[in-house]
Amino acid sequence: MARLEVNRSGELEVFVRVIELGGFSAAARACGMTPSAVSKLVARLEQRLGARLVNRSTRQLQITAEGCAFYERGVRILADLEDAERCAGEHATPRGRLRVNANVPFGHHFLLPLAPEFLARHPDVSLDIVLTDEVIDILEQRTDVAVRAGPLKSSNLVARKLGATRMMIVATPAYLARHGAPTTPEQLRTHNRLGPNHVRAQPGWPLRHAGKDVVLPVSGNAQASDGAALHRLVLAGLGLARLAAFQVRDDLAAGRLLPVLEDCNPGDVEEVHAVYVGQGGYLPLRVRAFLDFLAERVDLGAA
């Protein structure tokens, strides 16, 4: 009977807010409590569980391995409760803050332009958008959904494929008029080849010529932290870059950019996934709505 005296779902929700919002004060504001009350609640929870869930310091909270596991299971439990309430109440709607992380090109081409439509459909949801080409820790950054391009590392996250896009080398007509259009991979070596400067960057550009696969190292006088910045450098006529087809399809149609060595393009594609914490199929309604919206509205088809 003692367990019935403890509002375990309420404690769990407060703990999840602490992790998602990054501190006792923020969670207290969200839950209508005082920071002291939130701190004591987490301390009681740790005492009952016999495990430290967060490490406290004067500057920040850091989730422990036990806290991370408890958070992941807690999110699923709360999502299950929300799903049960949604099934019981036909007027339930997605609501709450949705924190989304995406790589910069995807953000510029899809996420930001589509945000007004999503929020119009779901007025009780608020979006918190972060754009970066670096791979973040979803739990550490308190992120609901992250959009990632390229191969996925093995993890406990769930991935939903949004599509795939071809990669292609492009340059401006003016650049090619000045420097000549290469007709073989070897001729590319005399050109200014622009690339990303982050650690996940490929070692070079894969090409296929005369039945052989070739990887040409990227060597130019400029690098950039993300694909959107590289796109701007190419449009400025600085050199060539290998970009996702969805980034350049409007430029190709308008003649602002031209494809280079398409006959040597190996046809490789870059897959794009939305990843999230949601093992077991349980998701907050706002996350499920957002994933369904992306699957419906994002078109990654090649140019």
C-alpha positions in Angstrom: 0.0 0.0 0.0 2.9 2.3 0.6 3.6 2.5 -3.2 0.1 4.0 -3.7 1.0 7.0 -1.5 3.7 8.0 -4.0 2.7 9.8 -7.1 5.2 8.0 -9.3 3.9 9.3 -12.6 4.1 12.8 -11.3 7.6 12.3 -10.0 8.6 10.8 -13.3 7.2 13.7 -15.3 9.1 16.2 -13.1 12.3 14.2 -13.5 11.9 14.1 -17.3 11.4 17.8 -17.4 14.6 18.3 -15.3 16.5 16.4 -17.9 14.8 17.9 -21.0 15.1 21.5 -19.7 18.6 21.1 -18.2 18.0 22.1 -14.6 15.8 22.4 -11.5 14.9 26.0 -12.1 13.7 25.5 -15.7 11.8 22.4 -14.7 10.2 24.2 -11.7 8.9 27.0 -13.9 7.5 24.4 -16.4 5.8 22.4 -13.6 4.6 25.3 -11.4 6.9 24.4 -8.5 9.8 25.9 -6.7 13.4 24.9 -7.6 13.8 23.6 -4.0 10.8 21.4 -4.3 12.0 20.0 -7.6 15.5 19.3 -6.1 14.0 17.5 -3.1 11.7 15.5 -5.3 14.6 14.2 -7.4 16.5 13.5 -4.2 13.6 11.4 -2.9 13.4 9.6 -6.2 17.1 8.8 -6.1 16.7 7.6 -2.5 13.8 5.3 -3.3 15.6 3.9 -6.4 18.9 3.5 -4.6 20.7 5.2 -7.5 22.1 8.6 -8.4 20.3 9.9 -11.4 22.1 13.3 -11.9 25.3 14.7 -10.8 24.8 18.2 -9.4 27.2 21.2 -9.6 26.9 24.9 -9.3 27.0 25.3 -13.1 25.1 22.4 -14.5 23.4 19.1 -14.1 24.9 16.0 -15.7 22.8 12.9 -16.2 24.4 9.6 -15.0 24.3 6.3 -16.8 21.5 5.2 -14.4 19.7 8.5 -15.0 19.9 8.1 -18.7 18.4 4.6 -18.6 15.7 5.8 -16.2 15.0 8.8 -18.5 14.6 6.7 -21.6 12.2 4.3 -19.9 10.4 7.2 -18.3 9.8 8.9 -21.6 8.3 5.7 -23.0 6.1 5.3 -19.9 4.8 8.9 -20.1 4.3 8.5 -23.8 2.3 5.4 -23.1 0.1 7.3 -20.6 -0.3 10.1 -23.1 -1.3 7.6 -25.8 -3.8 6.0 -23.5 -5.3 9.4 -22.7 -5.4 10.2 -26.5 -7.3 6.9 -27.2 -9.7 7.7 -24.4 -10.3 11.2 -25.4 -11.1 11.8 -29.1 -10.3 15.5 -28.9 -6.7 15.0 -27.7 -4.2 17.0 -29.7 -0.4 17.3 -29.9 0.9 19.8 -27.5 4.1 21.0 -25.8 7.6 22.0 -26.7 9.3 20.1 -29.5 13.1 20.4 -29.7 14.4 19.5 -33.2 18.0 19.3 -34.4 18.9 19.1 -38.1 21.8 19.4 -40.4 22.0 22.9 -41.9 21.1 22.1 -45.6 18.0 20.1 -44.5 17.1 22.8 -42.1 17.3 25.6 -44.8 15.6 23.6 -47.5 12.9 21.8 -45.6 12.6 22.4 -41.9 12.4 26.2 -41.8 10.2 26.6 -44.8 7.8 23.9 -43.5 7.7 25.0 -39.9 4.8 27.5 -40.4 2.6 24.8 -41.9 3.4 22.3 -39.1 2.6 24.9 -36.4 -0.6 25.9 -38.2 -1.7 22.3 -38.1 -0.7 21.9 -34.5 -1.1 25.3 -32.7 -0.5 23.8 -29.2 3.0 22.7 -30.2 6.0 25.1 -30.0 9.2 24.4 -32.0 12.7 24.8 -30.7 15.0 24.4 -33.7 18.8 23.9 -33.7 20.8 23.6 -37.0 24.2 22.1 -37.1 26.1 19.6 -39.2 27.8 18.1 -36.1 26.2 15.0 -34.7 24.8 15.7 -31.2 24.0 13.6 -28.2 20.1 13.6 -28.2 19.8 13.0 -24.5 22.5 15.4 -23.5 21.0 18.2 -25.7 17.5 17.3 -24.6 16.4 16.8 -28.2 13.1 15.2 -29.3 14.0 14.6 -33.0 17.3 14.9 -34.8 17.6 14.7 -38.6 20.8 13.1 -39.8 22.3 12.6 -43.2 24.6 9.8 -44.1 25.3 6.4 -42.4 23.9 6.0 -38.9 26.0 4.7 -36.1 24.7 1.8 -34.0 22.8 3.2 -31.0 19.7 2.8 -28.9 17.9 5.4 -30.9 15.0 4.7 -33.3 15.5 5.9 -36.9 12.8 6.7 -39.5 14.0 7.1 -43.0 12.9 10.2 -44.7 14.4 9.5 -48.1 17.7 9.6 -50.0 19.4 12.1 -52.3 22.0 11.8 -55.0 25.3 13.6 -54.5 26.7 15.6 -57.4 29.6 18.0 -58.3 28.6 21.4 -59.3 30.0 24.8 -60.3 28.8 28.1 -61.7 28.9 28.7 -65.5 31.3 31.7 -64.8 33.7 29.5 -62.9 33.7 26.8 -65.7 34.1 29.5 -68.3 37.2 30.8 -66.6 38.8 27.5 -65.7 37.4 25.1 -68.2 35.0 22.2 -67.7 36.8 19.0 -66.6 36.0 15.9 -68.7 37.9 13.4 -66.6 38.5 13.0 -62.8 42.2 13.7 -63.5 41.4 17.1 -64.8 39.6 17.9 -61.5 43.0 18.0 -59.8 43.7 21.5 -61.3 40.4 22.9 -60.0 39.6 24.5 -56.7 37.7 21.7 -54.9 35.8 23.0 -51.8 34.9 20.7 -48.9 33.6 20.6 -45.3 35.9 21.0 -42.4 34.1 18.8 -39.9 35.4 15.4 -38.7 32.7 13.4 -40.4 33.7 14.6 -43.8 34.4 12.0 -46.4 38.1 11.7 -47.3 37.4 12.6 -50.9 35.0 12.6 -53.8 34.1 9.1 -55.2 34.1 8.9 -59.0 34.0 6.2 -61.6 36.0 6.4 -64.8 36.9 3.8 -67.4 35.3 1.1 -65.3 37.4 2.0 -62.2 36.4 3.6 -58.9 38.5 6.7 -58.0 38.5 8.8 -54.8 39.7 12.3 -55.5 41.0 14.1 -52.3 39.3 17.5 -51.6 41.9 20.2 -52.1 40.9 23.9 -52.3 41.5 27.3 -50.8 38.4 27.3 -48.6 36.5 24.9 -46.3 33.2 25.4 -44.5 31.5 24.0 -41.5 28.3 22.9 -43.2 26.7 22.2 -46.6 24.8 25.4 -46.7 28.0 27.4 -46.4 29.6 25.3 -49.2 26.6 26.0 -51.3 27.1 29.7 -50.9 30.8 29.5 -51.7 30.0 27.6 -54.9 27.3 30.1 -56.0 29.9 32.9 -55.4 32.1 31.3 -58.1 34.9 30.2 -55.8 35.2 26.6 -57.0 33.5 23.2 -57.2 31.7 21.3 -54.5 30.0 18.0 -54.1 26.5 18.6 -52.7 23.2 16.9 -52.2 21.0 17.1 -55.2 18.1 18.6 -53.3 20.4 21.5 -52.3 21.1 22.5 -55.9 18.1 21.4 -57.9 16.6 24.9 -58.1 20.0 26.3 -59.1 20.4 23.8 -61.8 16.9 24.5 -63.1 17.6 28.3 -63.1 21.1 27.8 -64.7 22.9 29.3 -61.7 24.9 26.0 -61.3 25.9 23.3 -63.8 26.6 19.6 -63.1 30.3 18.5 -63.5 31.4 15.0 -64.6 27.9 13.5 -64.3 29.1 10.7 -66.5 31.6 9.8 -63.8 29.1 10.1 -60.9 29.1 6.6 -59.2 25.4 7.2 -58.3 25.9 7.0 -54.6 23.2 8.4 -52.4 23.0 10.0 -49.0 20.2 8.7 -46.8 18.4 11.0 -44.4 16.8 9.8 -41.2 14.9 11.3 -38.3 16.2 9.7 -35.1 14.6 9.8 -31.7 14.2 8.1 -28.4 11.2 5.8 -28.7 12.0 2.1 -28.3 8.9 0.0 -28.0 6.8 2.2 -30.3 5.7 4.7 -27.6 6.1 8.3 -28.6 4.7 11.6 -27.3 1.9 12.7 -29.6 3.8 15.9 -30.6 6.8 13.7 -31.7 4.6 11.3 -33.6 2.8 14.2 -35.4 6.1 15.8 -36.4 7.6 12.5 -37.8 4.4 11.9 -39.8 4.5 15.5 -41.1 8.2 15.1 -42.2 7.4 11.8 -44.0 4.5 13.5 -45.8 6.1 16.8 -46.8 9.8 16.2 -47.3 10.8 15.4 -50.9 14.4 14.4 -51.2 14.1 13.3 -54.8 17.2 13.8 -57.0 17.4 16.8 -59.3 
